[in-house]
Amino acid sequence: MTEDQFMGNIYQRFPVTIERGLGSHVWDVNGKEYIDCMGGYGVALVGHCNPRVVKAIREQAEKIITVHSSLYNKTREEFLDRFMKAAPKGLSQIYLNNSGTEAVEAALKFARKFTGKKKMIAMNGSYHGKSFGSLSVTFNQKYRKPFEPLLSDVAFTPFGDIEALKSAIDSDTALIILEPIQGESGIHVAPDGFLQQVRKLCDQNGVVLIFDEIQAGLGRTGKLWAGQHWETTPDIMCLAKGIAGGVPMGATLVKPDILACIGKGEQSSTFGGNPLSCAAGVATIQALTEDGLVENASKMGRLFIEGLIRLKERHKIIREVRGKGLMIGVEMKFEVRDILFDGIANNLLLLYSGKNILRLLPPLVISEFDINKSLETLDMIMTKEEQRRNV
């Protein structure tokens, strides 16, 4: 394959060449159709080639594609107006960038400058990106070790353990960063009460609370913001993935007093807030708020999770089903590699977390029919897997 020849051995590749997509379906170059539960690692949030997004990109591309943020632009203005009306209360300022890892990098810088402190606390199982700052608060040693030394003054505590977190805080703690629902480590949902306790702890100690909702935000969990499940708002929120319907875009939402400490030139992005991404972002927020996609994520997610729990009752190789909305993890008792490839053979694209967890991040437009078909396919694949393993 030409891509393998020039792109190195960086990505886990699957033997599928995708040609086009629509909604929750994609087609390969041979015309084979798949239900897409991979969803571009969560990027295909409002569906592949969402009509609103396609129209917005086409119309914007005919006007102008790039306008640096040192100049004003009406498309950017419209995005900001629409998006900030939907933002969590109090997060009334925004820094526009291009990806999740950039959103996290900015958040770390903002929090450290605002507090004048250096220590950072992240969670066991966390994933925040692979650039040096974001990697420094990512837990998995597989990602960290080859690039050490990373940023110093970073501590990790068990996700959900408030007492361990209390013990890690001292007078030089600038920030706590966490995912309300951990994605890459296997869809681990924050225990009830934990986020509220973290919020209180940060308030008591002058610590900036950062939520990484890059994967869990924007309706994925059945609420527009994952923190809403626990009625908790951070001081900074990091967003990306599907924020612009598939066009690269990231955003760091910030309380105004925090962003006010950043001077001109201390943080910037050549491409951040470009009109093409902003036009797609306008269409995306319209799709989420006007087309019922957040509600659909809640309803379809409930159906999917209930169906997977029924599969767990039928198949001994399933250890646990967890998640919220259409952010779902299925922990298996064995490695999932064969299941992923059997899925491809049977017109179903699946994602993974580590070696033994299936991760499901389908577009929020997915239908009940597609969920039932996916469950039927998984049932058949699980049966085959149990026969193979003599379970």
C-alpha positions as CSV (number, residue, x, y, z in Angstrom):
1,M,0.0,0.0,0.0
2,T,1.3,3.5,-0.9
3,E,0.3,4.9,2.5
4,D,2.3,2.2,4.3
5,Q,5.3,3.0,2.0
6,F,5.4,6.7,3.0
7,M,3.7,7.1,6.3
8,G,5.8,4.8,8.4
9,N,4.6,2.3,11.1
10,I,2.7,4.9,13.2
11,Y,-0.9,3.7,13.0
12,Q,-2.6,0.5,13.7
13,R,-4.0,-0.2,10.2
14,F,-7.0,-2.2,9.1
15,P,-7.3,-3.8,5.6
16,V,-10.1,-1.4,4.5
17,T,-9.8,1.5,2.0
18,I,-12.7,3.9,2.7
19,E,-14.1,5.8,-0.3
20,R,-17.2,7.6,1.0
21,G,-19.6,7.9,3.9
22,L,-23.1,9.1,4.7
23,G,-24.6,9.3,8.2
24,S,-23.5,6.2,10.2
25,H,-22.4,4.2,7.1
26,V,-19.2,4.1,5.1
27,W,-18.3,2.3,1.8
28,D,-14.9,1.0,0.7
29,V,-13.4,1.2,-2.8
30,N,-15.1,-2.0,-3.7
31,G,-18.5,-0.7,-2.8
32,K,-18.9,-2.8,0.4
33,E,-21.0,-1.0,3.0
34,Y,-20.2,-0.9,6.7
35,I,-22.1,0.3,9.8
36,D,-19.5,2.6,11.3
37,C,-19.2,2.2,15.1
38,M,-15.6,3.5,14.9
39,G,-16.8,7.0,13.9
40,G,-13.3,8.3,13.0
41,Y,-12.4,7.9,16.7
42,G,-15.4,10.1,17.6
43,V,-14.8,12.7,14.9
44,A,-17.8,11.7,12.7
45,L,-20.1,13.1,15.5
46,V,-22.9,14.5,13.4
47,G,-22.6,11.8,10.8
48,H,-20.4,11.4,7.7
49,C,-21.1,14.1,5.1
50,N,-23.7,15.7,7.3
51,P,-25.8,17.8,4.8
52,R,-25.5,21.0,7.0
53,V,-21.7,20.6,7.2
54,V,-21.2,19.8,3.5
55,K,-23.3,22.9,2.5
56,A,-21.4,25.1,4.9
57,I,-18.0,24.0,3.7
58,R,-18.9,24.4,0.1
59,E,-20.3,27.9,0.5
60,Q,-17.4,29.1,2.7
61,A,-14.8,27.6,0.3
62,E,-16.2,29.8,-2.4
63,K,-15.8,32.9,-0.3
64,I,-12.5,32.6,1.6
65,I,-10.7,29.7,3.3
66,T,-8.3,31.3,5.7
67,V,-8.4,34.5,7.7
68,H,-5.8,34.8,10.5
69,S,-7.3,35.8,13.9
70,S,-5.3,39.1,13.7
71,L,-8.2,40.1,11.3
72,Y,-11.9,39.9,11.9
73,N,-14.2,37.5,10.1
74,K,-18.0,37.2,10.0
75,T,-18.0,33.4,9.8
76,R,-15.9,33.2,12.9
77,E,-18.1,35.7,14.6
78,E,-21.2,33.6,13.8
79,F,-19.5,30.5,15.2
80,L,-18.6,32.2,18.4
81,D,-22.1,33.6,18.8
82,R,-23.8,30.3,18.3
83,F,-21.2,28.2,20.2
84,M,-20.8,30.3,23.2
85,K,-24.6,30.4,23.8
86,A,-24.4,26.6,24.2
87,A,-21.3,26.6,26.3
88,P,-21.5,25.8,30.1
89,K,-22.4,28.8,32.2
90,G,-19.3,30.7,33.3
91,L,-17.1,29.4,30.4
92,S,-17.6,32.6,28.4
93,Q,-14.2,32.9,26.7
94,I,-12.6,30.7,24.1
95,Y,-9.3,30.0,22.5
96,L,-9.6,28.4,19.0
97,N,-7.1,25.9,17.8
98,N,-6.9,22.8,15.6
99,S,-6.9,19.6,17.7
100,G,-7.5,18.0,21.1
101,T,-3.8,18.0,22.0
102,E,-3.5,21.7,21.2
103,A,-6.6,22.4,23.3
104,V,-5.0,20.6,26.3
105,E,-1.6,22.4,25.8
106,A,-3.3,25.8,26.0
107,A,-5.3,24.7,29.1
108,L,-2.1,23.7,30.9
109,K,-0.4,27.0,30.0
110,F,-3.4,29.1,31.0
111,A,-3.8,27.4,34.4
112,R,-0.1,27.6,35.3
113,K,0.1,31.3,34.4
114,F,-3.2,32.2,36.1
115,T,-2.3,30.5,39.4
116,G,1.5,31.2,39.3
117,K,1.9,27.6,40.4
118,K,3.5,24.7,38.7
119,K,2.3,21.3,40.0
120,M,-0.2,19.4,37.8
121,I,-2.4,16.4,38.8
122,A,-3.9,14.0,36.3
123,M,-5.7,10.7,36.7
124,N,-4.5,7.1,36.4
125,G,-5.9,5.9,33.0
126,S,-5.9,9.4,31.6
127,Y,-5.3,10.2,27.9
128,H,-4.9,13.9,26.9
129,G,-2.7,13.7,23.7
130,K,0.8,13.0,22.5
131,S,2.5,16.4,22.3
132,F,4.9,17.0,25.2
133,G,2.6,18.9,27.5
134,S,-0.4,16.8,26.9
135,L,1.7,13.6,27.0
136,S,3.0,14.7,30.4
137,V,-0.5,14.4,31.8
138,T,-1.3,11.2,30.0
139,F,-0.9,8.1,32.2
140,N,0.0,5.2,29.9
141,Q,3.7,4.4,30.1
142,K,3.6,3.0,26.6
143,Y,3.2,6.5,25.3
144,R,5.3,8.3,27.8
145,K,8.5,6.3,28.3
146,P,10.1,6.6,24.9
147,F,10.0,10.4,25.1
148,E,11.1,11.1,28.7
149,P,12.0,13.3,30.4
150,L,8.6,15.0,30.0
151,L,7.3,18.0,32.0
152,S,8.2,17.7,35.7
153,D,5.8,18.4,38.6
154,V,3.1,16.0,37.4
155,A,1.4,13.5,39.8
156,F,-1.2,10.9,39.0
157,T,-4.0,9.6,41.3
158,P,-6.5,6.9,40.9
159,F,-9.6,7.9,39.0
160,G,-12.5,8.2,41.4
161,D,-10.4,8.2,44.6
162,I,-11.0,11.6,46.3
163,E,-8.8,10.8,49.3
164,A,-5.8,10.1,47.2
165,L,-6.4,13.3,45.3
166,K,-6.6,15.3,48.5
167,S,-3.2,13.8,49.6
168,A,-1.6,14.8,46.3
169,I,-2.6,18.5,46.5
170,D,-0.1,21.0,48.0
171,S,0.5,24.7,48.0
172,D,2.1,24.6,44.6
173,T,-0.7,22.7,42.8
174,A,-1.9,24.7,39.8
175,L,-4.4,22.4,38.2
176,I,-6.3,19.1,38.1
177,I,-7.1,17.7,34.7
178,L,-9.5,14.8,34.1
179,E,-11.9,13.3,31.6
180,P,-15.4,13.0,33.1
181,I,-15.6,9.7,31.2
182,Q,-12.2,8.2,30.3
183,G,-12.0,7.2,26.7
184,E,-8.7,5.7,25.5
185,S,-8.3,3.6,28.7
186,G,-11.6,1.8,28.2
187,I,-14.7,4.0,28.8
188,H,-14.5,4.5,32.5
189,V,-17.3,6.6,33.9
190,A,-16.6,8.9,36.9
191,P,-18.2,7.5,40.1
192,D,-21.2,9.4,41.3
193,G,-20.2,12.3,43.5
194,F,-16.5,12.3,42.4
195,L,-16.6,15.3,40.1
196,Q,-18.6,17.4,42.6
197,Q,-16.0,16.5,45.3
198,V,-13.1,17.5,42.9
199,R,-14.8,20.8,42.2
200,K,-15.1,21.5,45.9
201,L,-11.5,20.5,46.5
202,C,-10.3,22.9,43.7
203,D,-12.3,25.8,45.1
204,Q,-10.9,25.2,48.6
205,N,-7.3,25.1,47.4
206,G,-7.2,27.7,44.6
207,V,-6.6,25.0,42.0
208,V,-7.9,25.2,38.4
209,L,-10.1,22.4,37.3
210,I,-9.8,21.3,33.7
211,F,-12.2,18.9,32.0
212,D,-11.0,17.2,28.9
213,E,-14.3,16.6,27.0
214,I,-12.5,16.1,23.7
215,Q,-14.2,12.6,23.3
216,A,-17.1,12.9,25.8
217,G,-18.4,16.4,25.0
218,L,-20.7,17.8,22.3
219,G,-23.6,15.4,22.9
220,R,-21.7,12.1,22.8
221,T,-22.9,11.0,26.2
222,G,-26.6,12.0,25.7
223,K,-26.1,15.5,27.2
224,L,-24.4,18.4,25.4
225,W,-21.6,18.4,28.0
226,A,-20.5,15.3,29.9
227,G,-20.1,17.3,33.1
228,Q,-23.8,17.9,33.1
229,H,-24.4,14.3,34.2
230,W,-22.9,15.4,37.5
231,E,-24.0,19.1,37.4
232,T,-20.4,20.1,37.5
233,T,-18.7,22.9,35.5
234,P,-14.9,23.2,35.3
235,D,-12.8,26.3,35.0
236,I,-11.4,25.2,31.6
237,M,-12.8,22.7,29.1
238,C,-11.0,21.2,26.2
239,L,-12.9,20.2,23.1
240,A,-12.1,18.9,19.6
241,K,-12.9,15.7,17.7
242,G,-16.3,16.3,16.1
243,I,-16.6,20.0,16.9
244,A,-16.5,20.9,13.2
245,G,-18.2,17.9,11.7
246,G,-14.9,16.3,10.6
247,V,-12.9,19.3,9.7
248,P,-9.9,19.8,12.1
249,M,-10.7,22.1,14.9
250,G,-10.1,22.4,18.6
251,A,-11.2,24.8,21.3
252,T,-10.3,25.7,24.9
253,L,-13.2,27.2,26.8
254,V,-12.1,29.3,29.7
255,K,-13.5,31.4,32.5
256,P,-12.9,35.1,31.7
257,D,-10.5,35.9,34.6
258,I,-8.3,33.0,33.5
259,L,-8.0,34.0,29.9
260,A,-7.5,37.7,30.9
261,C,-4.1,36.7,32.3
262,I,-2.7,35.8,28.9
263,G,-1.0,38.6,27.1
264,K,-0.8,39.2,23.3
265,G,1.4,36.7,21.6
266,E,1.7,34.4,24.6
267,Q,-0.6,31.9,22.9
268,S,-1.7,31.9,19.2
269,S,-2.5,29.6,16.3
270,T,-2.0,30.3,12.5
271,F,-4.9,28.1,11.6
272,G,-7.1,28.5,14.7
273,G,-10.5,29.9,14.0
274,N,-10.1,29.7,10.2
275,P,-13.4,30.4,8.4
276,L,-13.7,26.9,6.8
277,S,-13.6,25.3,10.3
278,C,-15.8,27.9,11.8
279,A,-18.4,27.4,9.0
280,A,-18.4,23.7,9.6
281,G,-18.6,24.4,13.4
282,V,-21.7,26.5,12.9
283,A,-23.3,23.7,11.0
284,T,-22.3,21.2,13.6
285,I,-23.7,23.1,16.6
286,Q,-26.9,23.6,14.5
287,A,-27.1,19.8,13.9
288,L,-26.6,19.1,17.6
289,T,-29.0,21.7,19.0
290,E,-31.7,21.9,16.2
291,D,-31.8,18.3,14.7
292,G,-32.2,16.4,18.0
293,L,-28.8,14.6,17.8
294,V,-28.1,15.0,21.6
295,E,-31.5,13.4,22.4
296,N,-30.9,10.7,19.8
297,A,-27.5,9.9,21.4
298,S,-29.3,9.5,24.7
299,K,-32.1,7.3,23.3
300,M,-29.9,5.2,20.9
301,G,-27.2,4.9,23.5
302,R,-29.6,3.4,26.0
303,L,-30.8,0.9,23.4
304,F,-27.3,0.0,22.5
305,I,-26.1,-0.5,26.1
306,E,-29.3,-2.5,27.0
307,G,-28.7,-4.7,24.0
308,L,-25.0,-5.2,24.9
309,I,-26.0,-6.1,28.5
310,R,-28.3,-8.8,27.0
311,L,-25.3,-10.1,25.0
312,K,-23.3,-10.2,28.2
313,E,-25.9,-12.5,29.6
314,R,-25.5,-14.8,26.6
315,H,-21.8,-14.7,26.2
316,K,-19.3,-15.6,28.9
317,I,-16.4,-13.9,27.1
318,I,-17.9,-10.4,27.9
319,R,-16.7,-9.2,31.3
320,E,-18.4,-5.8,31.5
321,V,-20.5,-3.2,29.6
322,R,-20.1,0.5,30.5
323,G,-20.6,4.0,29.2
324,K,-23.1,6.8,28.7
325,G,-25.0,7.7,25.6
326,L,-23.0,6.6,22.5
327,M,-19.7,6.4,24.3
328,I,-19.6,2.7,25.1
329,G,-17.0,0.2,26.2
330,V,-17.3,-3.6,26.1
331,E,-14.6,-5.3,28.2
332,M,-13.8,-8.8,27.0
333,K,-12.0,-11.6,28.8
334,F,-9.7,-12.0,25.8
335,E,-8.0,-9.8,23.3
336,V,-10.4,-8.2,20.8
337,R,-8.2,-8.4,17.6
338,D,-10.1,-11.2,16.1
339,I,-13.4,-9.6,16.9
340,L,-12.3,-6.4,15.1
341,F,-11.4,-8.3,11.9
342,D,-14.6,-10.4,12.1
343,G,-16.5,-7.2,12.3
344,I,-14.8,-5.9,9.1
345,A,-15.7,-9.2,7.4
346,N,-19.3,-8.8,8.5
347,N,-19.8,-5.1,7.5
348,L,-19.2,-3.6,11.0
349,L,-16.4,-1.2,11.9
350,L,-15.4,-1.4,15.5
351,L,-12.8,0.5,17.6
352,Y,-10.7,-0.7,20.6
353,S,-9.2,0.5,23.8
354,G,-6.1,-1.5,24.7
355,K,-6.0,-5.2,24.0
356,N,-9.3,-6.4,25.4
357,I,-11.9,-3.6,25.2
358,L,-14.2,-2.8,22.3
359,R,-14.9,0.9,22.1
360,L,-18.1,2.1,20.3
361,L,-18.2,5.7,19.1
362,P,-20.8,5.7,16.3
363,P,-22.1,9.0,14.8
364,L,-25.0,10.5,16.8
365,V,-27.3,10.0,13.8
366,I,-27.2,6.3,14.1
367,S,-30.7,4.6,13.9
368,E,-32.4,1.9,15.9
369,F,-32.2,-0.3,12.8
370,D,-28.4,0.1,12.7
371,I,-28.0,-0.6,16.4
372,N,-30.1,-3.8,16.2
373,K,-28.1,-4.9,13.1
374,S,-24.8,-4.2,15.0
375,L,-26.0,-6.2,18.0
376,E,-27.0,-9.1,15.7
377,T,-23.6,-9.0,14.1
378,L,-21.8,-8.8,17.5
379,D,-23.9,-11.7,18.8
380,M,-22.8,-13.8,15.8
381,I,-19.2,-12.8,16.2
382,M,-19.2,-13.6,19.9
383,T,-20.7,-17.0,19.3
384,K,-17.9,-17.7,16.7
385,E,-15.3,-16.4,19.2
386,E,-16.6,-18.7,21.9
387,Q,-16.5,-21.7,19.6
388,R,-13.0,-20.8,18.6
389,R,-11.9,-20.7,22.2
390,N,-14.1,-23.7,23.3
391,V,-15.8,-21.5,25.9
